[in-house]
Amino acid sequence: MSYISDVTLMDEFNDLNEEYDALAKEHLKYSQKLSELKKIESKCLSMLSHQNKKYRQLTQTLQGLKESEGDEELQKKIAERQKACRTMQHSLPKKNSPLLNIMIGQVSVSLLTKSEKFDYKEGYERFKLYTTIVMLIYSMVNLFVVHYRFIDAIYHFMVVWYYCTLVLRENILRHNGSRIKGWWVIHHYLTVLLTTILLIWPESPSYRMFRSQFMVFGVYLNFLQLLQYYYQSGCLYRLRALGEKGDLDVTIAEEFQTWMWRGLQFLLPFLFLGYLFQLYNSITLYNISNLPECKEWMVAGSAIIFFILFLGNSSTLTKVVFDKLHNGRKSKAA
């Protein structure tokens, strides 16, 4: 019986020989193609660098000459060629930023195809959605059910991990052409710092004074992020279908941009209320820091960061609204 089993197994193994030989040939072909691809990438990057350098030199030379119709035509052609070169650059790998090198080392994070970029962006959006839902439930449990510092610390750690992961993922998205910039980049770094301070804030009278207010703020902020996510994702889907937004444009929590003006303007009051809540947190923490029983530096540090977040968020939103209203009046006048 054992002999028959051994023969059967040997036959099955021998049947795999042909498939293994084909696999080995395909893998060899893959390795050769990969080596060729790396050589072509290096050649393209070198030629692209040379092209960009020459176009910059031509532009600088033109700027030093007197203007003529021929110069204007040449400038236009140079601009078109530089735009074409930038388009080519998106499909070629590029060096990581210093921050990415610090975070993950010299590993390449370039996404070279549209499908890779879209899949990564969709994973980023799903991560934000699912994590926000979990944090909303957890913050509600902390507010209404349990009141232990250890359980609070788990929530604070979750928020630190969430924003640290966002910073890393958004740096990878920016590396691949996503237009996340300005205040919202700074905003997430400040939020990482703030949530870290809240995590290491020890159990004390000052912490207990602020705990309930912060948990209410956490519930509202997570609710606002969910509301924002569903609204922004709907806007992005429509604008991508119209060709007005790129595949790597993403939803940004607490953010209101010009392109979001279309449709549901009811978000404005919710956003302003969230920003006023940040100001209220700052004032509360400032008052607590002046109490004689307050000995922790975390109170004053958190108050300062909450105030900076309020100023940055509210001023950015106000500027967007006024710019939109101003542009709307100019369009009607024209």
N, C-alpha and C positions, 0 to 999 in steps of 0.2 A: 504493500500500500504506500509506504514511504517512497519506494523507487518510482512509482507512477507519479506521485506528487512532484518529486524532483525533476522528472522528465518534463512534466507539464509546465513547471515554472521556468525551466531552461528554454523551452519552446517559446514561452511568452517573452522571455528576455531577448532571445534571438530575433523575435518579430520586431523588437524595438530598434534593432541595429540600423535598418534602412532609414527609419525616422530620425535616429540620432545623427547619422551621416548627413542627412539633409539639413538638420539643425546646425551642425558644425559648419557646413558650407555657408548657410545663411548668416551665421554669426560672424564668420570671417568677412563676408561681403559687407555686413553692417559695420564692422570695425574699420574696414578700408574706407567706406563712405564717410564714416565719422571723422577719420583722419583727413580726408579730402575736404570735408566741410569746414574743419578748423583752419585749414590752410586758406580756403576761399574767404572765410570770415576775416582772417588777419589781413589778407590782401585788400578786401573791401574797406576795412577800417583804415588802413594806411592810405588808400586812394581817397577816401572820404575826408580824412584829416588834411591831406594835401589840397584838395579842392576847396575846403572851407578856409584854409590859410590864404590861398590865392585870391578868393573872393573878398576876404577882409582887406587884403592889400590893395586890390582894385578899388574898393569902396573908399579907403583912406586916400588914395591918389586922386580919385574923382572929387572928393571933398575939398582938396587943395587947389583945384582948377576952377576957372571961370565957367559958369553954367552955360550950356548950349542945348539945343534940341537933341543932338546926338548923345550928349552926356545923359540926358533924362531917359532916353531910350535904353542906353547901356545900363543905367541904374535899375531900370525896370526888369531887364533881362537877368541881371545879377540877383535881384530879389527873388525872382521866380526860380532861378537855379538853386539858391540857398534854401528856399522852401522845399524843393524837390529833394535836396540832400537831407534835410531834417526828416522828411518822410522815410527815406531809406534808413536813416539812423534808428528809427523805431523798430525795424526788423533785424537789427544787429545788436549783439551784446555790448554792454558798456561797463565801465568800471563802477564799483560800488562807491557810494558817498562815504566820507570818513566815519559818519555816524553808523552806517550799516556795517562797515568793517569792524567797528568796535563791538557792535551787537552780535554779529554772526560770523565774523572773520572774512576771509577772502573768497567765500563761496559766491558764485554768480547767482544773482536773483533776476536776471533778465528773462522776461517772458517774450518769446520771439514770434509767436503766432497769435492771431486774433482769438482763436479758441482757448489757448492757454490764458490769455489776459482776461477773457470773459469769465472763464471758470474760476480763476483766482478772485476776481471781483465779486462773483456770486457767492463764493465761500466766505468772503469778508462780510458781505451783507447778512448771510445766514448766521454767522457767528455773532454779530451785533444783535440780531433779532432774538435768538434763543437765549443769549446771555442776559439781555435786558429783561426778558420774561422771568427768568430765574431770579434775578436781583429784585424785581418788583415783588414777587411772591415772598422772598426772604425778608425784604424790608418791611412788608406788611406784618409778617410773623413777629419780627423784632419789635414793631410798634405796638401790636395789640396782644401778643401772646406771651413772649418770653422777655425777660429783662436782666440778662446776665452779660457781664463784660466779655466773657469768653466767647459767647455766641455773637456779640457785636464785633469782636475781633475777626471772626471768620467772615462776617459780611464786609468789613473794611478790607481784609486781605483779598476777597473776591473782587472788590472794586479796584484795588491796586493792580491785581493781575489783569483785569479787563482793560484798563487804560494802558498798561504797559504793552499788552498784546496789540491794542489798537495802534499805538505809536509805531511798533515794529511793522505791522501789516500796512499801515499807511505810508511808511517810508518805502516799502517795497512797491506799493502802487505808484507813488510819486516817481520812483526810479524808472518805472515803466511808462510814464507819461500822464498819469492821472493829475488833474489840476486841483490838488488839495494844497492850499497855500495861505499865506497871510496870517491873520489872527488865529485861525482855527488850528494851525500847527502849534503855535505857542500855547493855545488854550489847553490842549491835551497834555503838554509837558507840565503846565501849572497844576492840572488836575491830578497827575501822577504824584507831584510833590505834596499837594493838599491831602490826598487820600493816604499817603505814607505817614504824614503827621498824625492824622486821625487814628491810624493803626497803632502807632507807638504811644499815643496818649494814654497814660495809666489811669486806672480806676481812682477817682478822686472826686471831691465835691464839685469842682469845676466841670468835670466830664458829665456828672449826673445832671447838672444844671442845663447842659446843652443837648443831652442825648435825645430827649423826646422831640425837640425841634428839628434836630438833624434827621431823625428817622422819618418825620413828616416830609421834610425836604427830599429825602431819598425816594419816598413813594411818589411824590409829585414829579421829580425829575425822571424817574423810570417811566412813568405814565406819559410824560411829555416826549420822551425819546421814542416810545412806541407810536404815538400819534404822529410824530415827525417822520418816522421811518415809513409808515404806510402812505403818508402824503407825498413825501419826496420820491419814494420809489415809483409811485404812480406818475408823477411829473417827469421823472427821468425816462420812464418807459415811453411816454408819449413823445418827448423831445428827441429820444434816440430814433424813434420810428420816423420822425420828420427830418432826421439828419442834423439836428441842432446841438446835440450833445454826443460826446465820445463814449466808447464802450467801457472806459475805465473811470468815468465820472461816477461819484458815489454819494450816498446819503451821509450827511454830517449831523450828528446829534446836536441839539441846541442851536443849529445854524439856520439862518434865513437868508437866501441869496436872491439876486435879481431874477434869475430864471424861475424862481418859485412863485413869482407874483401871479402867474396865471392860475385862476381857479380859486382855491380855498383860502381866502385871506383871513378866515376866522382864526388861523393859527397865531396871528400877531398878538392878540391879548394873552394867550397862553404863554407865549415866549416872554413878553414883557413881565408877566406875573412871575415867571421863573427867575428872571433877572432881578426883580425887586426882592424876591425871596433870598437871593444871594446877598443883596445889600442888607436885608434884615438879619441874616446870619452874621454878617460882619459887625453890625452894630451890637448885636447880642453878645458876641464874643469879646468885643472891645469893652463892654460894660462889665462882663465877668472878669476880664483881666485886671480891672481896677479894684476888685474886691480884695480885702486883706487875706482871705483864705485861699486865694488863687496863687499857687506857687509854680505852675507849669508854664514853660515858654511856648508850648503848643497852642495855647489859647491866643496869644498875640499873633503868632505866626499864621494860624488859620484865619484870623480876622483880616490880616493884610491880604492874603491870597484870595479870600472871598471878595474883598473889595476890588482887587485888580480884575477878577473875573467879571464882576458886575460892570465895571467901567468898560472893559474890552467888549463884552457881549452887547451891552446896551448901545454903545457908541457905534459899533459895527452895524447893528440892526437899524439904528436911526439913520445912518448914512445911506444904507441900501434903500430904505423907504423914501427918503428925500430925493435921492438920485432918480428913483423910479418915477416919483411924482413930477420931478422937474423934466425928465425926458418925455413923460406923457404930455405935459403942457407944450413942449417944443414940437412934438409930433402933431398935435392938434393945430398949433399955429401955422405949421408948414402946410 
